[in-house]
């Protein structure tokens, strides 16, 4: 089997996709697809000397990048078989729903008011739920339209619709988009760059681990901002190049994921991308999920395993401790978070 991406399907990147600077430093020169082990090619990752974003050069062209997504995680969806939940699962769901009801003013069932007490007492679980909600504010009349860019098989769109949002998605992968529509979600099959969507229409736009997949992230952000209403909220999550996971695992870090991840960020370069997109509102960084999940996926790569395959491989104690230390250090050094989570409010 050929191990090289077809040369005619590559494009050169002679300057930083974020700031345009041509000065750069080579970080890695022999990266391969260690996540799904299907994409061809050996890749070089450079870091911009100016804004510190990292990017592949060369990289797959927009016309051929889809070949790298044959087994991407947005494809699968398994519907429930209607069997009754175990009592423990019912209790867990009631606690979760009780917390969400308290936080967002929803009326999910089953629910218990104890959720508003129990969930905050477990910091990791609270972070997981808040992230799954993408830190949404309570919806209200006049602030209830949502667009999810790169919506995959529709998990978040289905959830957001279930708590009252007028939510829709745009997804370039036709298989994932069809799965999402079969779940009853409003999902457009299109590359976001080419999608015809109304300007100044959405109250919230979300990009969960999506911005790193775009060839031109600044152009993507500029278009997304045009789709937001004045006062609207943009929520972005993406791997953090200065996070503890990258420091710990190096070229086997799950966040690198070549050639699907074309541009990688830290806090500085993500803010730079917003500025280059003519964003003139307020922004803040929020807490992402616990570092343990990312550490576990990266450690599985070091063991020669596919990180998203189900197995009984348990994260070693020393790495569980290191992940816990990363979480505890957030208030001292938030730049070490495993993923960046940014909320940006468009100027009203």
N, C-alpha and C positions, 0 to 999 in steps of 0.2 A: 504493500500500500504506500502511496505517495505521502510523505510526511510534510511536504511544503504546501503552503497556501499558493494557488496558482499566481505566478508573478504578474500576469496581466490583470489580475483582480485586486492588486494592491494599490494603495495610493501613498505618496510621500507626505509627510507632515513637517514642513520646513520651519514652522514657527509655532509657538504655544497656542493651542486652540482657545485659551482663556484670555490672555493678554497680548498675544502677538509677538512676544519677545523671541528672538532667535537663539539667544544664549541658553545653554542647557547643560545638564550633567547626566551621564548615563547611570541609571540605577541597577538595571538588570539587562543582560544580553542573551539569555538562553531560556526565556519563559515559554512554557507550553501549557496546554489545557489540562490542568490537574483536577478540575472539578467534574466535568462530564466525560473527559478523555475521548472526545469525538472530533473536536475541531482541529483541523490541520494547522501546521505552522509552528515556527520558532520565532519568538517576539522580543523586541527591545523596548524597554520602558525608560523614558527620560524624565527628568524633573526640571522644570523651568527655573532658571536662576533668578527671575524677577518675582513672579507671583507664587512660585513653589508648587503649582499644579504639576501632576505627572501625566504622561500621555505616551501611547504607542506610536512608534515610527519605524518602519511603515505599518500600515494597518489595512484591514479589509475595506474595500470601497463600499459606499452605501448600497450599491446594487448587489453586492455579494455577501454582505455581513449576515444575512439571514441563514446562510449555510452553517453558522456557528450555533444555531438555536434548535437543533434537531431534537434534543432531549431536555430542553429547558424546563425549569420547575414550574412554569406557569401552565403547562399543558394538563397535568392530571387533575381530575376532580372525581371523587367517589361519593355518590349520593348515599344518604342514610337509608337503611333497609326497613325503617319503621319499627324495629324491635324496641321494646321498652328500655329506657336507660336504667343503669344500676342506681340504687339509692344514693351511693356516694357521688356519682356524676350529677344527679339531680341537685344535691346539696351544693356542689361546687358551682353549678350553673346558677342556682338561686343566689349564692353569694356574689358572683360576678354581676348578675343582672341587678342585684340590689345596689351595688357600688355604682354601676352605670346609671341607674335611675336617679340616684342621689346626685351624681355629678352632672348629668345632662338634662334632668327633668323629664326623662322618658318613663314609659310604663311597661317595661319588658316583664315577661312572666315565663317561668316561675321566678319569684324574687323574695328576698328577705331583707328587712332594714338592717340586719346585722352585717350585710355586705359593706355598708358605709363605714363600719368600725373594723371589721376583720381584715378586709383587703388592704387598707392603708397601713396596717400593722405589719404586713409582709411586703417590704419595699420592692423586692424583685417581682412579685406578682403584680403589684400596683404599676410598676414601670411597664411590664408586659401588656397589661390591659390598656393603659394610656397610649402606648405605642400602637396597639391594634386599632384604637379609635383615632389615631393620628392627631391626638390632642385637640379634637374638634371642640368648639364651643357649643353651648346649647343652641339648637336651631330655633329660628323665630320667623314669623311672617316678615317677608322682605329680606331675610338672610337665610336662605335654605337651598340654594342651588350649588351643586358640587360637580367638579370634573376631576376624574382620576386619569392621569396620563400614564400609559403603560399599565393598563388595568388587569392584564393577565386573564386568568380564568374567572375573574369577577368576585373574589372573596370580599374585598373591601366594599365594592359597589353594592353587593347584596346586603352586607351589614349596615351600611349607611342608609340605604333605602328602608331597611327594617326599623331604624330609629327615627325615621321621618324626613330624611333629606331627599330632595329631588336630584338624585345622583345619576351620572352617566359616565361612561369610560370610553377611551380611545386606545386601541391595541393593534399593533402592526401584525402580530402573528395570527393568521386566519384560524388556526386550530384552537388556540386559546380563546380568541374572540367568539368562536362558535360555541365553545363550552360555556362561556359567560352568558351568551344569549339564551342558551338552553336552560339556564338557571333563572330566566326571567328578567335579566338585567338589560338595561339600555346600553349597548356597547357597539361602537363603530369600529369596523375593521379598516385601519388606515395608519400610515406613518404620521406621527403628530405634525411633522413639518408640512405635510400635504393636506391635513384634515381641514375641512371647511367648517368652522365653528364661529358662533356670533361673538363679536367683540363686546367688552364691558358687560358680560352676561352672568358670569359666575361669581358667587360669593366666596367660594373656597376652591382652590386647585391643589391637588396633591400629586407628588412624585416620589413614590417609595422605591428607593434603590433603582432609579430609572435614569437620572441625569448623567450618570457615568457611562451610559450606553450610547449617548448621542455623539455624533461626529462634531457637531457645533453646539456646545452647551449654552453659549451666550445667546445665539440665535433662538434656541429653544426657550430660554428664560424670557427673552424679549417678546416672543409671541405669546407665551403664557401670561405675561403681565398685561398684554393688550386684551386678553380674554377676561381678566379680572375686573369686577366693578371697582370704582373708587371705594376705598375702605375695605376691600376684599383681602382675604388671607391666602398666602401661598405657604404650603408645608412641604419640606424637602427632607428626605433621609438618604444618606449615601455613605459608603465606607470611608473611614477616616485614615488617611495616609500617615498621620502622626500618632495614631492610636496605639495602645499597648499590644494589640494583636499583631500588627505589622512589625513592631519592634521585636516581638517574641519569635515570630515564625518566618520572617523574611520573605524569601521567594516562594514559600509554601503557604503564605497567608491567603485565606479564602477571599479577601477583598480584592486581590489582584485580578483573578479570573480572566486571563487573556484568552482569545481576542475579543470577548464580549464587552469587557470594561475598557473603553477607549480613553477616557479621561478620568483621573482620580484626584480627589480634593483633600485639603485640610481646611481648618477654619479660615485661614487667610485667603486661600485661593477661591473658596466658595463665596466669600464676601466680595472678592474682586470680580467674580463672574456676575454677581448681581449688579455691581456698579457699572460694569461694561454693558449690561442689559438695560441701562438707564433707569434702574430702580431708585426711587427717591422717597421711600417710606421708612418705617421702622422695622428692625429685625432683632431676633434674639435666638440663642441656641438653647435647646431643651434637652432633657435627659433621654438617651436612647435606651434600648433594652440592656439587660445585664450582659457583661462581657463574656459570661460563661458559654453562651450559645455559640458565639463566634470562635472562641477558643476551641470548643469541641469540634466544630467543623474543620478548623485549620489543623488541629491535631490528627484528625482522621486522614487528612491529606498526607501528613508526615508518615503515616502508617501504611500508605499505599491503598487506602480505601476511598471509595466514592463518598464524598461528605454527605450527600442527601439520601443515600441508601439507608434503609432501616436495618439496624443491627444492634447488638448488645454491647458494642465497644464503649467502655466507660472512660471518661476523662480522668487521667491520673490525678492523684491528690495534690501534687505540687502545682499543677496547672489550675486546679480548682481554687487553690489558695491564691495563686497569682491573679486569677480573674476576680476573686473577691476583693483583693487589695485594689485592683483597678476601679471597681465600683465604689469602694470606700474613699478613694482619693479624688472623686469627682469634684467636690467642693473646693479642693486645693488646686487641682490641675485638670480642668475639663477638657483640655486639648488631647488627653490620653483616652477619651472615650472610644469604644470600638467602632461606633458609627456616629456620623454627624447628623443632628436633627435640628433643622432651622425653620423657624416660623417668621414670615415676612409679611407685614401689613402694608398694602398699597396706600399711598397718600390719598386722602379723601379730597 
